[in-house]
Amino acid sequence: MTIEEYDQLDEDEKIEILWKNGQYLIHVEILEQTFIVFKLWRFYAEIWYDPASEVICQLRTFNDHKGLTPYLNGFQSTSSI
């Protein structure tokens, strides 16, 4: 499945495919939200999850490893002051 095909699915289908086929990579908890990244085939899926309400707030995809940079940098600014 390509990123374009995945993006055309409805949210329920995306989540089902993610749980069945996704490879968990990393998660980060910031300001009462959890951000979780999975690898799916040749792209990534990022879930923004609110644990208090148990709701997925957003699901976005990206196919460039640069989307992982905030996770690898610990969500810290890379600019110097």
Secondary structure, DSSP 8 states (H G I E B T S, - for coil): --HHHHHTS-HHHHHHHHHHH-EEEEEEEETTEEEEEEEETTEEEEEEEETTTTEEEEEEEE-SGGGGHHHHTTT---S--
